[in-house]
Amino acid sequence: MMIKNSIFITVFLLFAPVLLFSQKVTDSFNTIEVNTPVSISYLGDYLFSKPGVNLTIENTIRQTILTKKSSKIVTRSVYVPINLGWYYHKGYNSAIMLSSGIGCRTLRSTGLFYGSALNLGVMRTFINGPTYVVNGEDISTVTGGYFYGNIMASFETGWDLSKCRKSLPVSTFVKLNALIQFPYNSGILFHIMPEIGLRYAIPLKDKTKQYYKSKTQKI
């Protein structure tokens, strides 16, 4: 029941902004080619007590250019991320995590952006120390660890430096991840994983639909 409630709340928070922007607009669209955003970040489990790293590649599936009544332009992207993460806790364990899902990001004309994502994946833990197996009189060591499923909700904010200087096609961001690891001792284990990183759109082209919308009222 706790997992179902967490999923429901996360999905609602993720898609509520999309519902707000869909009101009272007129639109048209065409198909464009976009670069592929790739990010690398420092990942710290349990508020940085377990250091790690995360690599993400994104596939943009939809982009919306919204012109507000104030003439300000907002760009919203919907994307599918592939995340590969790792963390290490000395004397306890380390883990490799692979996940994918869906995310949305809003970019202001000033360069400020914010967004959220929901991911589902698997993780493999490794015990940092010898694990012994006893078979009669024989004692041997094996690599200890287990496979788990995980659900992760992410909330980010950052700055697109290319809006200030086109010669800097890089974004900086901070992200807060809430991860549920399951099944863990017949239950779940909750992780808080902050990130600090850089994002760069590599020249690997992909086609996506770009929508143009105008807002008659301020948001």
GIWOSUL-V61276 format. One record per pair of residues at least 24 apart in sequence whose ideal C-beta (glycine too) atoms are under 10 Angstrom apart, sorted by the first residue. I is the first residue (numbers start at 1). J is the second residue. Records with the same first field share a line. If there is no record, write none. Layout:
I->J ; J
This chain:
2->180 ; 182 ; 187 ; 188 ; 190
3->149 ; 151 ; 180 ; 182 ; 183 ; 187 ; 188
6->151 ; 153 ; 178 ; 180 ; 188 ; 190
7->118 ; 120 ; 151 ; 153 ; 180
9->153
10->116 ; 117 ; 118 ; 151 ; 152 ; 153 ; 154 ; 155 ; 178 ; 180
11->102 ; 118 ; 153
13->116 ; 118 ; 153 ; 155
14->101 ; 102 ; 103 ; 104 ; 115 ; 116 ; 117 ; 118 ; 153 ; 154 ; 155
15->102 ; 104 ; 116 ; 118
16->116
17->76 ; 104 ; 106 ; 114 ; 115 ; 116 ; 219
18->64 ; 76 ; 78 ; 104 ; 106
20->219
21->64 ; 66 ; 74 ; 76 ; 104 ; 106 ; 213 ; 215 ; 219
22->64 ; 213
23->215 ; 216 ; 217 ; 219
24->213 ; 214 ; 215 ; 216 ; 217
25->64 ; 66 ; 67 ; 211 ; 212 ; 213 ; 214 ; 215 ; 216 ; 217
26->212 ; 213 ; 214 ; 215 ; 216
27->64 ; 65 ; 66 ; 211 ; 212 ; 213 ; 214
28->210 ; 211 ; 212 ; 213 ; 214
29->62 ; 63 ; 64 ; 65 ; 209 ; 210 ; 211 ; 212 ; 213
30->209 ; 210 ; 211 ; 212
31->207 ; 208 ; 209 ; 210
32->60 ; 63 ; 205 ; 206 ; 207 ; 208 ; 209 ; 210
33->205 ; 206 ; 207 ; 208 ; 210
34->58 ; 59 ; 60 ; 63 ; 77 ; 79 ; 201 ; 204 ; 205 ; 206 ; 207 ; 208 ; 210
35->60 ; 169 ; 200 ; 201 ; 202 ; 203 ; 204 ; 205 ; 206
36->60 ; 79 ; 200 ; 201 ; 202 ; 203 ; 204 ; 205 ; 206
37->77 ; 79 ; 81 ; 105 ; 171 ; 199 ; 200 ; 201 ; 202 ; 204
38->198 ; 199 ; 200 ; 201 ; 202 ; 204
39->81 ; 83 ; 156 ; 158 ; 170 ; 171 ; 172 ; 173 ; 175 ; 195 ; 197 ; 198 ; 199 ; 200 ; 201
40->195 ; 197 ; 198 ; 199 ; 200
41->85 ; 156 ; 172 ; 173 ; 174 ; 175 ; 194 ; 195 ; 196 ; 197 ; 198 ; 199
42->194 ; 195 ; 196 ; 197
43->83 ; 85 ; 86 ; 87 ; 97 ; 175 ; 177 ; 193 ; 194 ; 195 ; 196 ; 197
44->87 ; 177 ; 192 ; 193 ; 194 ; 195 ; 196
45->85 ; 87 ; 88 ; 89 ; 94 ; 95 ; 97 ; 177 ; 179 ; 191 ; 192 ; 193 ; 194
46->87 ; 89 ; 190 ; 191 ; 192 ; 193 ; 194
47->191 ; 192 ; 193 ; 194
48->192 ; 193 ; 194 ; 195 ; 196
49->87 ; 89 ; 192
50->87 ; 88 ; 89 ; 90 ; 92 ; 93 ; 94 ; 95 ; 191 ; 193
51->86 ; 87 ; 88 ; 89 ; 90
52->85 ; 86 ; 87 ; 88 ; 89 ; 94 ; 95 ; 96 ; 97 ; 193 ; 195
53->84 ; 85 ; 86 ; 87 ; 88 ; 195 ; 197
54->83 ; 84 ; 85 ; 86 ; 87 ; 97 ; 175 ; 177 ; 193 ; 195 ; 197
55->82 ; 83 ; 84 ; 85 ; 86 ; 197
56->81 ; 82 ; 83 ; 84 ; 85 ; 99 ; 100 ; 103 ; 117 ; 119 ; 154 ; 175 ; 195 ; 197 ; 199
57->81 ; 82 ; 83 ; 84 ; 100 ; 202 ; 204
58->82 ; 83 ; 103 ; 105 ; 117 ; 199 ; 201 ; 206
59->100 ; 206 ; 208
60->105 ; 201 ; 206 ; 207 ; 208 ; 209 ; 210
61->102 ; 206 ; 207 ; 208 ; 209
62->104 ; 208 ; 209 ; 210 ; 211
63->105 ; 107 ; 208 ; 209 ; 210 ; 211 ; 212
64->104 ; 106 ; 209 ; 210 ; 211 ; 212 ; 213
65->210 ; 211 ; 212 ; 213 ; 214
66->106 ; 211 ; 212 ; 213 ; 214 ; 215 ; 219
67->212 ; 213 ; 214 ; 215
68->109 ; 213 ; 214 ; 215 ; 216 ; 217 ; 218 ; 219
69->214 ; 215 ; 216 ; 217 ; 218 ; 219
70->215 ; 218 ; 219
71->109
72->108 ; 109 ; 110 ; 215 ; 218 ; 219
73->107 ; 108 ; 109
74->106 ; 107 ; 108 ; 109 ; 113 ; 213 ; 215 ; 219
75->105 ; 106 ; 107 ; 108 ; 109 ; 113 ; 160 ; 210
76->104 ; 105 ; 106 ; 107 ; 113 ; 115 ; 211 ; 213
77->103 ; 104 ; 105 ; 106 ; 107 ; 113 ; 115 ; 208 ; 210
78->102 ; 103 ; 104 ; 105 ; 115 ; 208 ; 209
79->103 ; 104 ; 105 ; 115 ; 117 ; 208
80->117 ; 119
81->117 ; 119 ; 154
82->119 ; 121
83->117 ; 119 ; 121 ; 152 ; 154 ; 177
84->121
85->121 ; 123 ; 152 ; 177 ; 179 ; 193 ; 195
86->123
87->123 ; 125 ; 191 ; 193
88->126 ; 128
89->125 ; 128
90->128
91->128 ; 129
92->125 ; 127 ; 128 ; 129
93->125 ; 126 ; 127 ; 128 ; 129 ; 144 ; 145 ; 146
94->124 ; 125 ; 126 ; 127 ; 128 ; 145
95->123 ; 124 ; 125 ; 126 ; 145 ; 146 ; 148 ; 150 ; 181 ; 191
96->122 ; 123 ; 124 ; 125 ; 126 ; 145
97->121 ; 122 ; 123 ; 124 ; 125 ; 148 ; 150 ; 152 ; 179 ; 181 ; 191 ; 193
98->122 ; 123 ; 124 ; 150
99->123 ; 149 ; 150 ; 151 ; 152 ; 179
101->151 ; 152 ; 153 ; 154
103->154 ; 156
105->156 ; 157 ; 158 ; 160 ; 171 ; 173 ; 199
107->158 ; 160 ; 163 ; 171
108->159 ; 160 ; 163
109->160 ; 163
110->159 ; 160 ; 163 ; 164
111->158 ; 159 ; 160 ; 161 ; 162 ; 163 ; 164 ; 165 ; 171
112->157 ; 158 ; 159 ; 160 ; 163
113->156 ; 157 ; 158 ; 159 ; 160 ; 163 ; 171 ; 173 ; 199
114->155 ; 156 ; 157 ; 158 ; 173
115->154 ; 155 ; 156 ; 157 ; 158 ; 173 ; 175
116->153 ; 154 ; 155 ; 156 ; 175 ; 176
117->152 ; 153 ; 154 ; 155 ; 156 ; 175 ; 177
118->151 ; 152 ; 153 ; 154
119->150 ; 151 ; 152 ; 153 ; 154 ; 177 ; 179
120->149 ; 150 ; 151 ; 152
121->148 ; 149 ; 150 ; 151 ; 152 ; 179
122->147 ; 148 ; 149 ; 150
123->147 ; 148 ; 149 ; 150 ; 152 ; 179 ; 181 ; 191
124->148
125->181 ; 184
146->183 ; 184
148->180 ; 181 ; 182 ; 183 ; 184 ; 188 ; 189
149->180 ; 181 ; 182 ; 183 ; 184 ; 188
150->179 ; 180 ; 181 ; 182 ; 188 ; 189 ; 191
151->178 ; 179 ; 180 ; 181 ; 182 ; 188
152->177 ; 178 ; 179 ; 180 ; 181 ; 191 ; 193
153->177 ; 178 ; 179 ; 180
154->178 ; 179 ; 193 ; 195
156->195 ; 197 ; 199
158->196 ; 197 ; 198 ; 199
160->199 ; 201
161->198
162->200 ; 201
168->200
169->199 ; 200 ; 201 ; 202 ; 203
170->198 ; 199 ; 200 ; 201
171->197 ; 198 ; 199 ; 200 ; 201
172->196 ; 197 ; 198 ; 199
173->197 ; 198 ; 199
